[in-house]
């Protein structure tokens, strides 16, 4: 199995990288994940008023015994719209107006425009820490979103969720952004060029391939890709992995209101959550299964890459199940859960930091799916979750409640104590986590009132509830316990001359640098001078615990376009269709403009078709336009292999791929430009003629 970076061995750390405990149900998932003195709830958009969420409320709780004040602010308003006094024994509920109230959910007129009177922030003037959990429901749908507090604030994010299948007037995908500082410039890019975003009543009001917004402190902006009754492939999943990059701190929330999990069907439910920025992600995750059916349609993790060549490993396997690039995603099949029963688990490791979401279900029906952002944690996880308030209450609906627990295997079961309003709850036998010696999981149903979990070792606690088609769930992750290991580039901002170090200057006991997911021998100091372009991260050790920094990309000062070509079948008979894959990557620090890739096939390979993700194609030219640093794009070209001269025993063709652009390509990185296709003549009578076509791709 791949090396465990957070806990290389049990002696080094109690845990390898905690992961989140979700379990959830029915369409939604509330999560009590983050203690903080400040919380943001950016507004979102549902496809139809009251179609996903009608009744809605915000739940405030704290483990602190002494009561303190929490103020709620709307948009840029400097005067609180509500104030609450909370303590451990006295949580609070803020009831919101129904449906599209233009506070938490906006109507058409307030979509695709800058908003100053939407979105909420909750502040404790005394600096005390508390939880914020949004829960909403309608007649048949439910959803929940957990604020991550100060951990949600950052400058680099990916739009997350799962593919939205089928059609219905209420189906849409949404992204809400809220600024924390004045004059914040936000760039949104990397989505499918065919994605359209709503502006007012126009569902295709934004059609540009990139979009820029400028917000002041506490202003917000809401995107919606509308599915409705005329779904397109781009709106199904072309928004997943979209980059949201700002020059000052922002907070985002995302998901779908509603989304479906069956093609050509109207089945639907709601799923939203609040992620953290890219520099707070990790490489190890434990997923806990909900109540979805055995078909797996509503029970699966989805992994989104933030760096190229990210390998995904499941349940300790040494062979990756998939490799994804920056902005790409992969669904891990439900069959990798330890069973089809509620409470089953799955262990996922990746070679580079990733976003992890989980599609989970409140019941066996395919229309009870929901969404949760799954957060990794570290070996300083807290040993207490105190408390989850009113576990049965979801905006006025009474649910049957329960919790899931991820605990260190070194913690005796007898040291894990769960209580609710009825007193001490019985702890069942743990479920082992395949592929990880560090973790075990529990599922405890039928809890009531305020729920507390105490342990002598690190834990992650999830909760869920359900009532027919409605359900909620959440987790506690402990972002606030992680050290600050954010990298920065000093010296030159590009190669040569770029040096990497920890931005905060915080020191640790030991250091180990990795490049493109691989350990760099001898790179064990606090700084590293990079020599080749790629993604780098730093593993630091303090006491018994190890942590990984965010990944940081370094590129060459001069343009460097890298071409790679492959073929799906290198030995075919005359007349067979072969498919070539041309991968183009830019490793230069600055954008390359007017980029054109030309693939003129030789005689003997008949052009059939080409599929390009960006730009346009008119044989033999692929017009890419502008390509930015680190961007990778792939074209598939299909051709029919022919032997034109049967009198020749061997025919060699040279296929030359060229690139042209406004800048000079320095060719610093070696290309892989050649593939061979052997074409065999179909035998007639007793004579078999073999022809070899050698295809060489020369790049200059």
N, C-alpha and C positions, 0 to 999 in steps of 0.2 A: 504494500500500500504506500501511497505517497507520504513523505515525511510530515509529521505534525509540527508546524512552525510555532504554534502557541504553547504547546507542551511537548517538546521533543521526546520526553520520557516521563514516566510517573514521578521519578525522583526530582526532576527539574521543576515540575509544577503540578498542582492538583488538577488543573484543567487545561485543556487545549483550547478551546476557544469557544466559549459557550455559545450556544445559540439559542435561540429563541424558542420559545415554547409555544407555539401557537395552538390552538386547537380550535376550532371555532365552528361556528355554525352559521348556518343560514346566512347566507348572503353577506355577511357583514362581519366586522370584526372589530370590536373595540379593544383597545389595548391600553393597560395602565403601565406604561413603560418607563416614564422618565420623571424623576423628581427634579424640579427646577423652581426658581423664583420668578421666572418669566416664560410665558407660553404664547405662541401665535397660532391662530386658526385662519389661514387664507380662505376666501370664499371659493366655492366650486359651482358647477353647472350640471343640472339633471336634464335628460332629454325631453321630459314632459313634466309640467308642474304637478307635484304630488304623485308622479308616476313611479318614483323611486323612494322619495322621502317626503312625508307629510309632517307628522309629529316629530319633534326633535328637542334635545336638551343637552346641556353640558354638565358633566359630573366633576366636582372638585373634591379632593380628599388629601389627607396628609397623615404621616405617621407621628406627627408632633403632638404632644399632650397639651401644651399651652396654646390657647386659641390665638389666632392672628387674622388680619384683614387681607382679603384679596379683592382688587378692583378690576372691573372689566371695562375695556375701552373699545369703541367702535371706530374703525378706520383711523383717520387723522385727528379725530376729536380728542382734545386734551382733558376733557371732563369725563369721569367715569359714568357709564350708563347703568352700572349696577355695582354694588359692593356686598361682600359676603364675609362672615366670620366663621372660620373653620378650625377644627381640631381633630385629633384622632377619633374621638367619639361623636363628633358633629360634622360630618361632611355636608356639602351643599349641592343643590341642583339649580342650574340656571335654565328655565324653560323659555324656549324661543318661539317666535311666531311660526305658523305652519308653512310648509312648502317653500316657494320662491320668495323668501322674505327679504332678499337683497342684503342680508347680513352674512349668513353662512351659505346660502344657495341663491344665485342670481338669476334673474329672468333674461330673456333675449336681449332687451335693450341695454343691459349692463354686461354683456358678453363681448369680448374683443375690444374693449375700451378701458382707459385708465379710470380707476375708481378711487374715490377719497372717502366714501361713506359705507364701505363694506369691509368684511373681515374683522376678526376679534383678536385682542391681546389681553392676557390676564397677568396682573402684576401684584406681587406681594411687596408693599413698600418697606416692610421690615426685613426683607431678604430671606424670609422663611421659604422652605421648599414644599411644593405640593404637586399633585397630579392633575392633569386636565384630560378628560375623555369625552368626545362628542359621540352621541348615539342618536340615530334617527330611524324612523320606520314609517311604513304606509300600510295599506290593507294586507299586502302579501309580501312586501320587500322589507329589508332592514339593512342598516349599514352602521359602521362605527369607525371612528378615526381617533388615534391616540396622538396627542401632541408630544413631541420629543423634547420640549423645552429649549434650553440654550443649545443642546446638542443638534437641533434641527437647523441652526443658523450656519450658513456657509456661502460659497461662491460657485461651486461646481456640482451639478446634479444630473440625473437621468430621469426622464419621464417613465414611470413604471406602471405595470398592470399586466393583464393577460389578454390574449386575442379575444375579440368580441365577435362571436359567431351568430349567424342567423339575422333576423330583422324584426323590428317592432318600433312603433312610433316613439317609445320611451328610451331606446338604446342610444347611448352616446359615451364618449370618452372625454375626460376632463383633466385640466391642469390649472391649479391656482397658485399664483405667485404673490408674495407680499414683501415689500422692501423694508429694511430696518434703518436706512440712512437716506438723506437727501441726495439727489442727482445720481441715482444708481442706474447704470446702463446694463441692460440684460439682453443677451443674444440667445436666440432659440434656433437650433439648426440640427441637421442630421436626420430629420424625418423623411419619409417617403415623399418624393417631389409631387406625387399626386394627392397628398393630404391637403384637405381644405379645412379652414377654421372659420367658425362663425363670427360675424360682426353684426350685431343687432338681429334682424330677421333674415339676413342673408347667410345661409349656412356655408357659402363659399366666399365669404368676404375677404379672407386672407388666402392667397394662392401662391405667394412667393416661396422660394425654396429655403429662405432664411428670414427671420423676423427679429427686429430690435425694438425694445421698449425702454423708456426712461421713466423711472418712478422716484418719487420723494418718499421720505420716511412714512411708513404705515399706509401708503397707497398700495393698491393691488391691481392685478390683471388676470382675467380668466380666459383660458382657451377651451374650446369645445370642438371635437371632431364628431359630427353627427352621423349616426348609423341610419336611424329611421327605417323606412320600408324599402330603401334603395341602397343597400350596403355595397361598398367597393372594397377591393383588396387592401387599398391603402388605409382605409378607415378601420378595417378589421384589426390590423397589427402594425401599420406603417409608422405609427407614433411611438411605439415601444422602443426605448433606448434613445429617444431624442435628447440632445444635450441642452442644458440650461446653464449658461455661464454668465456671471456678473462681475463687475469690477468692485462692488461692495456687497456686504452681506445681505442675503435674502433668505426666505423660508418658502418651501413649496409643499403642496398637498396634491395627490393625484389618484387616478383610478378610473372607474366607469360607473355611470348612473343612468341606465342599467347596462348589464352585459349578459350575453348568453353563451352556452357551451355546446350547442348543437347547430350544425349547418342547416340552413333552410327552415329553421324553427323560430318561434317567437318566445321560447322559454327565456326567462330573464331574472336577474336579481341585481342587487347593488353591491359594490365593493370599492372602498376607498381607504387610504391610509396616508400617513405623513412619513416620508423617508428622511434620512440624514444625508449630508453632503458626502461626496466621494472620499474625502480624506478621513472619514470615520467608519469605513467599511472593513470587512474582514474576509477570511478565506475558509472558515469552517462553520457549518450550520447543522443543527439538529432540528428536523421537522417532525411534528407530532400530528398524526392523522385525525381528521374529523369524522363525520358520520356518513360520508358520501358512499355511493354505490360502488360495487366491485368493478364496474366498467371503467372507472378512473377518470371520467369526463370532468369531474369537479374536484379531484384530489391529486394535485401535483405541484411540485415546486417549479418556479420559473427563475432562471438565472440570467442576469443582464451584465455583459462585459463592459468594463471601463478601460481596458487595455487590449491590444492585439495579442493573439495567440494565448488566450486564457484556456487552460485545460480544466475539465470538470471531472471529478472522481466521485463515485458513489459507494457507500458502505465499505470503505477501505480498499477497494479495488486498485491495483497498480496500473490498470489500463484506463485511460480517460474515456468516458462515455461520449464526450464531444469536446471540440475546441472552437471557441468563438472569438470574434474580434471586438474592438471597441464599438459599442452601440448595438451589437447583435445580441440575440437572446436564444435560450434553449429551454424547452420544457422537459423535465425529467419524468418519465412515465410513472404512473401510480404503482406499477408492479414492483418497484424498488422499495416500497414500504415493507416493513417486517411482516405485515399481514393486512387483510382487508377490514380489520376491526377498528373501531374507535380507540384511540390511544396508541396505535402502532407508530413506529418511528422510522426515520431515515436519516443517515449521516452523509453530508455532502462536504467535500473539500475541493478547493480550486487552487490553481497555481498562482493566481493573482487576485487582488481584491475584486469583489463583485457586489452588485445589488442582488438580493434574494427576496422574491415574493412567493407567496403560497396561495394557490387557489384551493379553498377548502369548503366543506359543505356542512350545513346544519342537520341534514337528513339525507336519506337515500335518494330522494327525487333529484332529477338533474337541474331543476330550477331553484335549488336552495344553495347555490354556490356563493362564495364570498372571497374577499381578498385581504391579505395581511402582508405588511412589510416585515421581513424577518431580520432581526438585528443580531450580529455576532457580538460577543462580549469577551472579557479577558479574565485572567485568573484572580483578579481582585473583586470578583462578583460579590455583592453583599450576601449575607446569610439570612436576611429577613425581607419578607414582603408584607407590609403592614400599613394599610390594609386595602383590600378591594371592597368598596362600599356597595351595599345593596345589590349583590350579585344577580338577583332575579329581575331587576328593574331595567327595562329598555324603553325609555320615553313613554312610560305608562303601561307597558305590557308586562305581565308577570311570566317569568321564564323559569324553567328548571335549570339549576346552575351546577357547575362543577369546575374543578381546576385540574390543570396538568402541571407537573413539576419536572424540571431537568435538574438533576443533582449530581455532584461529584461521587464517583464510585467509592472514594475513600471515606465518605461520610456514612456512618452506620444508619440504617433505616430508623432505628429507635431515636435518633437525634433530629429527625424531621417531624415537626409537630404542626398539624393543621387544625385550626379552630374556626367555627362559624357561630351563628347566634344560638345554636343548640349546644355549644361546648366543643369538646374534643372529637375530631373526626377520625375514623379508622383509616389507616394507611395500608393499601394493598401491596402485594409483592411487586417489586420493580420490574420493568421491561429492560433488558440489556440493549445497548445500542451497537449494532453490528459495525465493525470497523473502527470503533473507538473504545479503548480501555478506560477512558476517563469519565464516561457519562452513563447514567441510567435514567429512566423516565417513569413517571407515575401518572395515573388518571384516576381522579376521585370525583364521582358524580354526586348529585342530589345535595348540594350545599345551599345554605340559606343565609340571608343577611350579610353582615360585614365579615369578610374572610381574611384570615391572617395565616401566614406560613413562616415558621421559625426553623432554623437549621444551625448546626455547628460548622457547616461548610458552605461553599458557594452554591447558589441555586438560581434558577430562572423559573418563574411561576407564570402560568397561563390560566385564563379562566374562560368559560363559555356558558351560554344558556340558550334554550330554544323553546319555542311554543309554536307548534305546527310549522308553517313556512318561515317563521321569524326566528332569528338567533343572533347572538353576539359572542365575542371572545376577545382575548387580549393576552398580554404578557408583560413581564418585568425584565428589563435587560441590563440596566446599570451602566449606561454610557458615561455617567459622571465619574466612574472609577478608573477610566482608562487614562494613561499618561499622554502628554502632548508630544506626539512624534510626527510632526508635519515637516516635510522636506522643502528646501528651497535651493535654487541655483544661484551660486555666487561666481564672481569672475565674469567671464563671457556668458551670455545667455544661450550660447550655442557652441558647437564643437568646431575646432579645438579650443580648449581653455575653460570648459565648464566644470565647476566644482560643486558637489552636492553635500549638504549638511542639514542638521536639524534647525528649523527656523527659530525656535524658542531658545536655543542654546542649552536646553536641559541636558544633563549628563546621566549616563547609565554605567552599569558594571561591565558590559561587553557589547560589541557591535559586530554585525555581519551583513555585508552588502550583497544584493542579488540583482542580476541583470537579465531582463526578459524571463524571469522566473527561475533562473539558474544561479546557484551559489557561485560567487566570484572568489576563487582561492586567494587567500592572503589579504582580502579587503576587509580588515577587522578594526579600522580606526573610525573615529567619529565623522570624518570627512572622506569623500571619494572623488577623485578626478576621473571623469568618464572619458573614454577614448572612442567609443562607437555609439551610434544612435540607438536608442531603445528605451524601454521602460525600466526604471530602477526603483527598488525599495530597500529599506533598512530594517533588519531585525535587531532589536535591542533587548538586553537582559538586565533586570534589576532584582536582586535576591533570587527567589525560586521561580520568577515569572518572566516569560518572554512575550514580546509584542512586535507586530509588524507596523511600520509606518505606512502612510499613503504611498501610492506609486506616483512617480514623477517622470515625465517624458523629456528626453534630451535629443535635440536634432542638430544636424550640420548647419553651419552658417551659410554654406553654398547649396544650391539646389541639387537634389539627388533623387532621381526617379528610378524606381526599381521595378523591372518587369519580370514576371514569372509565368511560364506557360506549361500546361499539362494536358494530357488527353485521356479520355475515359477508357479507350481500348487501343492498344498498340499493335494488335495483330488481327486483321479482319479480312473478309473475302471481298471480291470485286462487287461494288454496289452498296456496301454497308455504310450506314451513317455513323460518323464519329463526331464527338463533341469535345471541343477545345475550351479550356478555361484559361483566360488571360487575367492575371492579378496585377494590379498597378498600385504602388505605394509611394508616397512622398515622404522622404526623410530629411528634407530641407526645412530650415526654420521659418522661412517666409513662404507665402503662397506662390504657386506656379500658375501662370495665366495662359489662356488660349492653348491648353494642352490638347493635342490630337494624337490618338493611337491609331496607327495604320497597319492592318493585317491583310496584305494582298496574297491570296492563296495561289499556289503554283498550279500549272496545268496538271490535272489528275486529281485535284481536290475541288469539287464543285460546291460553291457557296449555296447554302440553303436558308439559314436564318441566323439572327443574333439577338441576344437578350442583354440589355444593359440596365443597371439600377439607377444611373444618373446620366445626364447629358443626352445626346442623340446619336443614332447610328445610321449612316448611309454608306453601304459597302463601297470601299473597304475601310472607311474612316469612322472611328469612334470619337466624337467631339465631346471631351470631358469638360472643357471650359476651365474653371479655376479649381485647383486642388490645394488643400491646406496641409500644414505639417501634421504628420501621423495618419493622415487619411488613407484608407485602403478601399479600393473598389475592384469589383470582379465582373468580367464579361464572359458570357458563354456563347461560343460560335459553333454552329453545326454545319458540317460539310459531308458530301457523299464521296467516298473513295472510289476512284476509277483506275483501271489499267487501259490506257488508250492505244498502246502499241503492243499487240500480242507477240510480235516477233522478237522483242527484247526480253532477255531474261531478268534484267534488273533495271529499274528506273528510279533515279534519285531526284527528288524535288527539294528545293530549298524554299522554305516559307520564312519570310523576313518580316518581323514586326518592328516598326519604328515609332519613335515618339518625337513630336516637335512641340515647342512651346516658346513663349517670348524670351525666357531665360535660357542660359546655357546649362545643360545637364552635366554635372561633374563626374558622374559614374563612380562615386566613392564606393558604393556597395556593389558587390558582384551580382550580376544577373544570372538567372537560370533560363536561358532563352531557347533551348533546343528540345524537341521531342521527335521520336521516330514512330512512324506507322508502317507496319509491314502489310502490304495488300497481296492476298493470295488469289490467283485466278481460279474461278470455279472450274473444276476439271471437265473437259469435253473429250469423249472417247477415252483414250488411255493416257492422254498427255496432261500433266498438271504443271502449270507454269506459276512460279512464285515470283512476285515482284516486291521489292522493298522500296518504300518511299521514305526517304530520310528528310525530315522537316527540321530545318535549322532556323531559329529565330535570332536574327542579329539586331541588336539595339544600339542606337547611337543618338 
